[in-house]
Amino acid sequence: MTTLYGITNCDTVKRARAWLDEQGVAYRYHDFKKDGVPEAELDRWLDAPGWEALVNRRGTTWRRLDDPTRAAVVDRASARTVLLANPSLIKRPVVNWGPKAGVTTGFDATQWKGYAV
């Protein structure tokens, strides 16, 4: 089963959920704010697609971090620490398409068409 991870009030997550519904893709929704960040999943995401893809450096959460905290995000371990402390910093949505298909970050309808079969 496909699992979509995100934050309910995120516009990108809203668009992603609407797209999945339109495509008839069954999925489970996991809200970071209500359900927390699943640490075992986060560890897998840090490996693939990788910590660089998970850290949203464009959002307001990143800009609100102090300079030393931002400067300290340089590898998998430091990214893990800051992402657990700041779930809104995770690039959304994160979608686990299943064991064979893998995980994606962000919403890209063109890319997702390959997964939504």
N, CA, C and O atoms as a GROMACS GRO file, in nm:
protein
  468
    1MET      N    1   0.083  -0.119   0.000
    1MET     CA    2   0.000   0.000   0.000
    1MET      C    3   0.087   0.124   0.000
    1MET      O    4   0.189   0.130   0.069
    2THR      N    5   0.048   0.222  -0.077
    2THR     CA    6   0.116   0.350  -0.083
    2THR      C    7   0.087   0.429   0.044
    2THR      O    8  -0.026   0.431   0.092
    3THR      N    9   0.190   0.493   0.099
    3THR     CA   10   0.173   0.579   0.215
    3THR      C   11   0.224   0.717   0.181
    3THR      O   12   0.337   0.733   0.134
    4LEU      N   13   0.140   0.818   0.204
    4LEU     CA   14   0.178   0.957   0.182
    4LEU      C   15   0.199   1.021   0.318
    4LEU      O   16   0.111   1.018   0.404
    5TYR      N   17   0.316   1.080   0.337
    5TYR     CA   18   0.353   1.146   0.461
    5TYR      C   19   0.357   1.296   0.437
    5TYR      O   20   0.411   1.342   0.336
    6GLY      N   21   0.300   1.372   0.529
    6GLY     CA   22   0.303   1.516   0.513
    6GLY      C   23   0.237   1.587   0.628
    6GLY      O   24   0.222   1.534   0.738
    7ILE      N   25   0.196   1.711   0.600
    7ILE     CA   26   0.127   1.797   0.695
    7ILE      C   27  -0.002   1.842   0.629
    7ILE      O   28   0.000   1.891   0.516
    8THR      N   29  -0.112   1.824   0.697
    8THR     CA   30  -0.244   1.846   0.638
    8THR      C   31  -0.262   1.983   0.576
    8THR      O   32  -0.322   1.994   0.469
    9ASN      N   33  -0.211   2.088   0.638
    9ASN     CA   34  -0.235   2.222   0.586
    9ASN      C   35  -0.134   2.265   0.479
    9ASN      O   36  -0.139   2.380   0.434
   10CYS      N   37  -0.045   2.177   0.438
   10CYS     CA   38   0.053   2.207   0.334
   10CYS      C   39  -0.015   2.202   0.197
   10CYS      O   40  -0.078   2.102   0.162
   11ASP      N   41  -0.002   2.309   0.120
   11ASP     CA   42  -0.066   2.316  -0.012
   11ASP      C   43  -0.017   2.206  -0.106
   11ASP      O   44  -0.095   2.151  -0.183
   12THR      N   45   0.111   2.176  -0.100
   12THR     CA   46   0.166   2.071  -0.187
   12THR      C   47   0.107   1.935  -0.149
   12THR      O   48   0.077   1.854  -0.237
   13VAL      N   49   0.092   1.910  -0.022
   13VAL     CA   50   0.031   1.785   0.023
   13VAL      C   51  -0.114   1.779  -0.022
   13VAL      O   52  -0.162   1.674  -0.063
   14LYS      N   53  -0.184   1.891  -0.013
   14LYS     CA   54  -0.324   1.894  -0.059
   14LYS      C   55  -0.333   1.860  -0.208
   14LYS      O   56  -0.418   1.780  -0.248
   15ARG      N   57  -0.246   1.919  -0.288
   15ARG     CA   58  -0.244   1.889  -0.433
   15ARG      C   59  -0.210   1.743  -0.458
   15ARG      O   60  -0.270   1.678  -0.543
   16ALA      N   61  -0.114   1.690  -0.384
   16ALA     CA   62  -0.074   1.551  -0.400
   16ALA      C   63  -0.188   1.456  -0.363
   16ALA      O   64  -0.212   1.358  -0.434
   17ARG      N   65  -0.256   1.484  -0.256
   17ARG     CA   66  -0.367   1.398  -0.215
   17ARG      C   67  -0.479   1.403  -0.318
   17ARG      O   68  -0.539   1.300  -0.351
   18ALA      N   69  -0.508   1.522  -0.370
   18ALA     CA   70  -0.612   1.536  -0.472
   18ALA      C   71  -0.573   1.457  -0.597
   18ALA      O   72  -0.657   1.391  -0.658
   19TRP      N   73  -0.446   1.464  -0.636
   19TRP     CA   74  -0.400   1.393  -0.755
   19TRP      C   75  -0.414   1.242  -0.734
   19TRP      O   76  -0.463   1.172  -0.823
   20LEU      N   77  -0.371   1.192  -0.619
   20LEU     CA   78  -0.384   1.049  -0.591
   20LEU      C   79  -0.530   1.006  -0.596
   20LEU      O   80  -0.562   0.900  -0.650
   21ASP      N   81  -0.618   1.087  -0.540
   21ASP     CA   82  -0.761   1.056  -0.543
   21ASP      C   83  -0.813   1.053  -0.686
   21ASP      O   84  -0.889   0.963  -0.724
   22GLU      N   85  -0.773   1.152  -0.767
   22GLU     CA   86  -0.817   1.157  -0.908
   22GLU      C   87  -0.768   1.036  -0.987
   22GLU      O   88  -0.836   0.989  -1.078
   23GLN      N   89  -0.650   0.986  -0.953
   23GLN     CA   90  -0.592   0.872  -1.024
   23GLN      C   91  -0.645   0.739  -0.970
   23GLN      O   92  -0.617   0.633  -1.027
   24GLY      N   93  -0.720   0.746  -0.863
   24GLY     CA   94  -0.773   0.623  -0.803
   24GLY      C   95  -0.668   0.541  -0.730
   24GLY      O   96  -0.682   0.419  -0.717
   25VAL      N   97  -0.564   0.607  -0.682
   25VAL     CA   98  -0.458   0.537  -0.609
   25VAL      C   99  -0.497   0.528  -0.462
   25VAL      O  100  -0.519   0.630  -0.396
   26ALA      N  101  -0.506   0.407  -0.411
   26ALA     CA  102  -0.534   0.388  -0.269
   26ALA      C  103  -0.407   0.419  -0.190
   26ALA      O  104  -0.298   0.375  -0.226
   27TYR      N  105  -0.423   0.496  -0.085
   27TYR     CA  106  -0.307   0.531  -0.004
   27TYR      C  107  -0.349   0.553   0.140
   27TYR      O  108  -0.466   0.579   0.170
   28ARG      N  109  -0.253   0.543   0.226
   28ARG     CA  110  -0.270   0.576   0.368
   28ARG      C  111  -0.201   0.709   0.391
   28ARG      O  112  -0.093   0.732   0.337
   29TYR      N  113  -0.263   0.796   0.470
   29TYR     CA  114  -0.206   0.927   0.498
   29TYR      C  115  -0.149   0.931   0.640
   29TYR      O  116  -0.214   0.890   0.736
   30HIS      N  117  -0.027   0.980   0.652
   30HIS     CA  118   0.040   0.993   0.782
   30HIS      C  119   0.075   1.140   0.801
   30HIS      O  120   0.156   1.196   0.727
   31ASP      N  121   0.014   1.203   0.901
   31ASP     CA  122   0.036   1.345   0.930
   31ASP      C  123   0.150   1.359   1.031
   31ASP      O  124   0.142   1.309   1.143
   32PHE      N  125   0.257   1.428   0.990
   32PHE     CA  126   0.372   1.447   1.078
   32PHE      C  127   0.333   1.521   1.206
   32PHE      O  128   0.386   1.491   1.314
   33LYS      N  129   0.242   1.616   1.196
   33LYS     CA  130   0.205   1.696   1.314
   33LYS      C  131   0.126   1.612   1.414
   33LYS      O  132   0.147   1.624   1.535
   34LYS      N  133   0.034   1.529   1.365
   34LYS     CA  134  -0.050   1.450   1.454
   34LYS      C  135   0.015   1.319   1.495
   34LYS      O  136   0.006   1.278   1.611
   35ASP      N  137   0.081   1.253   1.400
   35ASP     CA  138   0.133   1.118   1.422
   35ASP      C  139   0.284   1.113   1.447
   35ASP      O  140   0.338   1.007   1.479
   36GLY      N  141   0.352   1.227   1.431
   36GLY     CA  142   0.496   1.232   1.449
   36GLY      C  143   0.571   1.178   1.328
   36GLY      O  144   0.512   1.128   1.232
   37VAL      N  145   0.700   1.189   1.335
   37VAL     CA  146   0.787   1.138   1.228
   37VAL      C  147   0.826   0.995   1.265
   37VAL      O  148   0.888   0.973   1.370
   38PRO      N  149   0.791   0.898   1.181
   38PRO     CA  150   0.829   0.760   1.212
   38PRO      C  151   0.980   0.742   1.194
   38PRO      O  152   1.031   0.747   1.082
   39GLU      N  153   1.050   0.721   1.304
   39GLU     CA  154   1.196   0.719   1.300
   39GLU      C  155   1.252   0.610   1.210
   39GLU      O  156   1.351   0.633   1.140
   40ALA      N  157   1.192   0.492   1.211
   40ALA     CA  158   1.243   0.384   1.126
   40ALA      C  159   1.228   0.422   0.979
   40ALA      O  160   1.317   0.395   0.898
   41GLU      N  161   1.115   0.483   0.945
   41GLU     CA  162   1.095   0.528   0.806
   41GLU      C  163   1.195   0.638   0.772
   41GLU      O  164   1.256   0.636   0.665
   42LEU      N  165   1.211   0.734   0.863
   42LEU     CA  166   1.305   0.843   0.839
   42LEU      C  167   1.444   0.787   0.810
   42LEU      O  168   1.513   0.836   0.720
   43ASP      N  169   1.485   0.686   0.885
   43ASP     CA  170   1.617   0.626   0.862
   43ASP      C  171   1.627   0.569   0.720
   43ASP      O  172   1.731   0.581   0.656
   44ARG      N  173   1.519   0.507   0.673
   44ARG     CA  174   1.520   0.455   0.535
   44ARG      C  175   1.525   0.570   0.434
   44ARG      O  176   1.596   0.561   0.334
   45TRP      N  177   1.448   0.676   0.459
   45TRP     CA  178   1.446   0.790   0.367
   45TRP      C  179   1.582   0.859   0.361
   45TRP      O  180   1.622   0.909   0.256
   46LEU      N  181   1.651   0.862   0.474
   46LEU     CA  182   1.782   0.926   0.475
   46LEU      C  183   1.880   0.851   0.386
   46LEU      O  184   1.976   0.909   0.334
   47ASP      N  185   1.856   0.722   0.367
   47ASP     CA  186   1.940   0.642   0.276
   47ASP      C  187   1.894   0.659   0.132
   47ASP      O  188   1.977   0.676   0.042
   48ALA      N  189   1.765   0.655   0.108
   48ALA     CA  190   1.710   0.671  -0.027
   48ALA      C  191   1.570   0.729  -0.014
   48ALA      O  192   1.482   0.663   0.042
   49PRO      N  193   1.548   0.845  -0.060
   49PRO     CA  194   1.620   0.924  -0.159
   49PRO      C  195   1.740   1.003  -0.109
   49PRO      O  196   1.809   1.064  -0.190
   50GLY      N  197   1.767   1.004   0.020
   50GLY     CA  198   1.887   1.071   0.071
   50GLY      C  199   1.853   1.194   0.154
   50GLY      O  200   1.748   1.256   0.138
   51TRP      N  201   1.946   1.227   0.244
   51TRP     CA  202   1.921   1.338   0.335
   51TRP      C  203   1.909   1.470   0.262
   51TRP      O  204   1.832   1.556   0.305
   52GLU      N  205   1.983   1.490   0.154
   52GLU     CA  206   1.977   1.616   0.080
   52GLU      C  207   1.838   1.640   0.022
   52GLU      O  208   1.790   1.753   0.017
   53ALA      N  209   1.772   1.532  -0.023
   53ALA     CA  210   1.639   1.544  -0.081
   53ALA      C  211   1.532   1.568   0.025
   53ALA      O  212   1.426   1.623  -0.006
   54LEU      N  213   1.557   1.530   0.148
   54LEU     CA  214   1.458   1.543   0.254
   54LEU      C  215   1.456   1.680   0.320
   54LEU      O  216   1.351   1.724   0.366
   55VAL      N  217   1.569   1.746   0.325
   55VAL     CA  218   1.576   1.875   0.394
   55VAL      C  219   1.526   1.985   0.301
   55VAL      O  220   1.586   2.013   0.197
   56ASN      N  221   1.414   2.046   0.342
   56ASN     CA  222   1.354   2.154   0.262
   56ASN      C  223   1.420   2.286   0.300
   56ASN      O  224   1.384   2.348   0.401
   57ARG      N  225   1.515   2.327   0.219
   57ARG     CA  226   1.588   2.451   0.246
   57ARG      C  227   1.517   2.574   0.190
   57ARG      O  228   1.568   2.686   0.203
   58ARG      N  229   1.402   2.555   0.127
   58ARG     CA  230   1.328   2.667   0.069
   58ARG      C  231   1.218   2.720   0.160
   58ARG      O  232   1.170   2.832   0.141
   59GLY      N  233   1.178   2.642   0.258
   59GLY     CA  234   1.063   2.678   0.340
   59GLY      C  235   1.093   2.773   0.454
   59GLY      O  236   1.209   2.802   0.484
   60THR      N  237   0.987   2.820   0.517
   60THR     CA  238   1.000   2.912   0.629
   60THR      C  239   1.064   2.846   0.750
   60THR      O  240   1.133   2.913   0.827
   61THR      N  241   1.042   2.718   0.768
   61THR     CA  242   1.103   2.650   0.884
   61THR      C  243   1.255   2.658   0.876
   61THR      O  244   1.321   2.684   0.976
   62TRP      N  245   1.310   2.636   0.757
   62TRP     CA  246   1.456   2.646   0.738
   62TRP      C  247   1.504   2.788   0.766
   62TRP      O  248   1.606   2.807   0.833
   63ARG      N  249   1.432   2.886   0.715
   63ARG     CA  250   1.473   3.026   0.734
   63ARG      C  251   1.465   3.068   0.881
   63ARG      O  252   1.537   3.157   0.924
   64ARG      N  253   1.377   3.004   0.957
   64ARG     CA  254   1.362   3.038   1.100
   64ARG      C  255   1.469   2.974   1.187
   64ARG      O  256   1.489   3.017   1.300
   65LEU      N  257   1.537   2.874   1.136
   65LEU     CA  258   1.646   2.814   1.213
   65LEU      C  259   1.760   2.914   1.228
   65LEU      O  260   1.783   2.996   1.140
   66ASP      N  261   1.830   2.907   1.340
   66ASP     CA  262   1.943   2.997   1.356
   66ASP      C  263   2.059   2.952   1.266
   66ASP      O  264   2.064   2.837   1.222
   67ASP      N  265   2.148   3.044   1.240
   67ASP     CA  266   2.259   3.016   1.147
   67ASP      C  267   2.343   2.896   1.189
   67ASP      O  268   2.377   2.814   1.103
   68PRO      N  269   2.379   2.882   1.317
   68PRO     CA  270   2.459   2.764   1.355
   68PRO      C  271   2.386   2.631   1.328
   68PRO      O  272   2.449   2.533   1.288
   69THR      N  273   2.255   2.628   1.350
   69THR     CA  274   2.180   2.504   1.325
   69THR      C  275   2.179   2.472   1.176
   69THR      O  276   2.202   2.358   1.137
   70ARG      N  277   2.154   2.574   1.093
   70ARG     CA  278   2.154   2.551   0.948
   70ARG      C  279   2.293   2.505   0.901
   70ARG      O  280   2.305   2.413   0.820
   71ALA      N  281   2.395   2.569   0.953
   71ALA     CA  282   2.532   2.536   0.911
   71ALA      C  283   2.571   2.394   0.955
   71ALA      O  284   2.658   2.333   0.893
   72ALA      N  285   2.508   2.343   1.060
   72ALA     CA  286   2.543   2.211   1.112
   72ALA      C  287   2.481   2.097   1.033
   72ALA      O  288   2.519   1.982   1.052
   73VAL      N  289   2.387   2.126   0.943
   73VAL     CA  290   2.323   2.020   0.863
   73VAL      C  291   2.414   1.990   0.744
   73VAL      O  292   2.405   2.054   0.639
   74VAL      N  293   2.501   1.891   0.764
   74VAL     CA  294   2.603   1.863   0.664
   74VAL      C  295   2.610   1.716   0.622
   74VAL      O  296   2.683   1.681   0.529
   75ASP      N  297   2.534   1.630   0.692
   75ASP     CA  298   2.540   1.488   0.661
   75ASP      C  299   2.414   1.420   0.712
   75ASP      O  300   2.323   1.484   0.765
   76ARG      N  301   2.410   1.290   0.695
   76ARG     CA  302   2.292   1.212   0.732
   76ARG      C  303   2.257   1.228   0.880
   76ARG      O  304   2.141   1.251   0.914
   77ALA      N  305   2.356   1.216   0.968
   77ALA     CA  306   2.331   1.222   1.112
   77ALA      C  307   2.279   1.358   1.155
   77ALA      O  308   2.184   1.367   1.233
   78SER      N  309   2.340   1.465   1.105
   78SER     CA  310   2.295   1.599   1.144
   78SER      C  311   2.158   1.630   1.085
   78SER      O  312   2.077   1.697   1.148
   79ALA      N  313   2.131   1.581   0.964
   79ALA     CA  314   1.999   1.600   0.904
   79ALA      C  315   1.894   1.526   0.986
   79ALA      O  316   1.786   1.580   1.010
   80ARG      N  317   1.923   1.405   1.028
   80ARG     CA  318   1.828   1.327   1.108
   80ARG      C  319   1.789   1.402   1.234
   80ARG      O  320   1.671   1.410   1.268
   81THR      N  321   1.886   1.456   1.303
   81THR     CA  322   1.861   1.528   1.427
   81THR      C  323   1.770   1.648   1.404
   81THR      O  324   1.673   1.667   1.478
   82VAL      N  325   1.799   1.727   1.304
   82VAL     CA  326   1.720   1.848   1.280
   82VAL      C  327   1.581   1.815   1.225
   82VAL      O  328   1.485   1.886   1.254
   83LEU      N  329   1.569   1.708   1.145
   83LEU     CA  330   1.438   1.670   1.092
   83LEU      C  331   1.347   1.616   1.201
   83LEU      O  332   1.227   1.643   1.200
   84LEU      N  333   1.402   1.540   1.295
   84LEU     CA  334   1.321   1.490   1.407
   84LEU      C  335   1.274   1.605   1.496
   84LEU      O  336   1.163   1.603   1.548
   85ALA      N  337   1.360   1.704   1.515
   85ALA     CA  338   1.325   1.819   1.598
   85ALA      C  339   1.230   1.916   1.528
   85ALA      O  340   1.157   1.991   1.593
   86ASN      N  341   1.231   1.914   1.393
   86ASN     CA  342   1.152   2.008   1.314
   86ASN      C  343   1.084   1.935   1.198
   86ASN      O  344   1.131   1.945   1.085
   87PRO      N  345   0.977   1.861   1.224
   87PRO     CA  346   0.913   1.782   1.117
   87PRO      C  347   0.870   1.866   0.996
   87PRO      O  348   0.863   1.815   0.884
   88SER      N  349   0.841   1.994   1.018
   88SER     CA  350   0.801   2.081   0.906
   88SER      C  351   0.916   2.105   0.809
   88SER      O  352   0.896   2.158   0.700
   89LEU      N  353   1.035   2.067   0.848
   89LEU     CA  354   1.153   2.083   0.763
   89LEU      C  355   1.165   1.973   0.658
   89LEU      O  356   1.244   1.986   0.564
   90ILE      N  357   1.088   1.867   0.672
   90ILE     CA  358   1.093   1.757   0.575
   90ILE      C  359   1.022   1.799   0.448
   90ILE      O  360   0.907   1.845   0.452
   91LYS      N  361   1.090   1.784   0.335
   91LYS     CA  362   1.029   1.818   0.207
   91LYS      C  363   0.906   1.730   0.185
   91LYS      O  364   0.914   1.608   0.196
   92ARG      N  365   0.795   1.794   0.154
   92ARG     CA  366   0.668   1.724   0.145
   92ARG      C  367   0.611   1.726   0.005
   92ARG      O  368   0.638   1.814  -0.077
   93PRO      N  369   0.530   1.623  -0.019
   93PRO     CA  370   0.512   1.504   0.062
   93PRO      C  371   0.624   1.404   0.040
   93PRO      O  372   0.697   1.410  -0.059
   94VAL      N  373   0.636   1.313   0.134
   94VAL     CA  374   0.720   1.195   0.116
   94VAL      C  375   0.621   1.083   0.085
   94VAL      O  376   0.523   1.064   0.158
   95VAL      N  377   0.646   1.009  -0.021
   95VAL     CA  378   0.556   0.901  -0.058
   95VAL      C  379   0.635   0.771  -0.066
   95VAL      O  380   0.734   0.760  -0.139
   96ASN      N  381   0.588   0.673   0.010
   96ASN     CA  382   0.643   0.538   0.001
   96ASN      C  383   0.549   0.462  -0.091
   96ASN      O  384   0.436   0.429  -0.054
   97TRP      N  385   0.597   0.433  -0.212
   97TRP     CA  386   0.514   0.368  -0.314
   97TRP      C  387   0.509   0.217  -0.298
   97TRP      O  388   0.440   0.149  -0.374
   98GLY      N  389   0.580   0.165  -0.202
   98GLY     CA  390   0.582   0.020  -0.182
   98GLY      C  391   0.724  -0.031  -0.190
   98GLY      O  392   0.814   0.041  -0.232
   99PRO      N  393   0.745  -0.155  -0.149
   99PRO     CA  394   0.881  -0.208  -0.140
   99PRO      C  395   0.957  -0.214  -0.272
   99PRO      O  396   1.080  -0.202  -0.273
  100LYS      N  397   0.889  -0.232  -0.382
  100LYS     CA  398   0.958  -0.241  -0.511
  100LYS      C  399   0.977  -0.106  -0.578
  100LYS      O  400   1.071  -0.088  -0.655
  101ALA      N  401   0.888  -0.011  -0.550
  101ALA     CA  402   0.890   0.117  -0.621
  101ALA      C  403   0.975   0.222  -0.552
  101ALA      O  404   1.030   0.309  -0.620
  102GLY      N  405   0.988   0.219  -0.421
  102GLY     CA  406   1.071   0.314  -0.352
  102GLY      C  407   0.997   0.434  -0.296
  102GLY      O  408   0.875   0.432  -0.279
  103VAL      N  409   1.074   0.539  -0.268
  103VAL     CA  410   1.024   0.658  -0.200
  103VAL      C  411   1.057   0.781  -0.283
  103VAL      O  412   1.165   0.791  -0.340
  104THR      N  413   0.961   0.875  -0.288
  104THR     CA  414   0.984   1.003  -0.354
  104THR      C  415   0.956   1.116  -0.256
  104THR      O  416   0.883   1.099  -0.159
  105THR      N  417   1.015   1.232  -0.285
  105THR     CA  418   0.986   1.353  -0.208
  105THR      C  419   0.934   1.459  -0.302
  105THR      O  420   0.975   1.466  -0.418
  106GLY      N  421   0.844   1.542  -0.251
  106GLY     CA  422   0.785   1.647  -0.333
  106GLY      C  423   0.677   1.590  -0.425
  106GLY      O  424   0.662   1.469  -0.437
  107PHE      N  425   0.603   1.680  -0.488
  107PHE     CA  426   0.496   1.638  -0.577
  107PHE      C  427   0.532   1.672  -0.721
  107PHE      O  428   0.558   1.787  -0.754
  108ASP      N  429   0.532   1.570  -0.805
  108ASP     CA  430   0.558   1.585  -0.948
  108ASP      C  431   0.467   1.488  -1.021
  108ASP      O  432   0.496   1.369  -1.029
  109ALA      N  433   0.356   1.540  -1.075
  109ALA     CA  434   0.255   1.455  -1.138
  109ALA      C  435   0.314   1.371  -1.251
  109ALA      O  436   0.277   1.255  -1.267
  110THR      N  437   0.404   1.427  -1.327
  110THR     CA  438   0.466   1.353  -1.437
  110THR      C  439   0.544   1.235  -1.385
  110THR      O  440   0.530   1.124  -1.436
  111GLN      N  441   0.624   1.257  -1.284
  111GLN     CA  442   0.703   1.148  -1.223
  111GLN      C  443   0.610   1.047  -1.158
  111GLN      O  444   0.634   0.927  -1.169
  112TRP      N  445   0.507   1.092  -1.092
  112TRP     CA  446   0.418   1.004  -1.018
  112TRP      C  447   0.337   0.912  -1.108
  112TRP      O  448   0.293   0.806  -1.065
  113LYS      N  449   0.316   0.951  -1.233
  113LYS     CA  450   0.238   0.866  -1.324
  113LYS      C  451   0.299   0.726  -1.335
  113LYS      O  452   0.227   0.628  -1.351
  114GLY      N  453   0.431   0.718  -1.326
  114GLY     CA  454   0.498   0.589  -1.334
  114GLY      C  455   0.471   0.500  -1.214
  114GLY      O  456   0.484   0.378  -1.222
  115TYR      N  457   0.435   0.562  -1.103
  115TYR     CA  458   0.409   0.487  -0.980
  115TYR      C  459   0.262   0.452  -0.964
  115TYR      O  460   0.228   0.354  -0.897
  116ALA      N  461   0.175   0.531  -1.023
  116ALA     CA  462   0.030   0.520  -1.001
  116ALA      C  463  -0.036   0.422  -1.097
  116ALA      O  464  -0.135   0.454  -1.162
  117VAL      N  465   0.019   0.304  -1.106
  117VAL     CA  466  -0.040   0.202  -1.194
  117VAL      C  467  -0.097   0.088  -1.114
  117VAL      O  468  -0.151  -0.007  -1.171
   0.00000   0.00000   0.00000
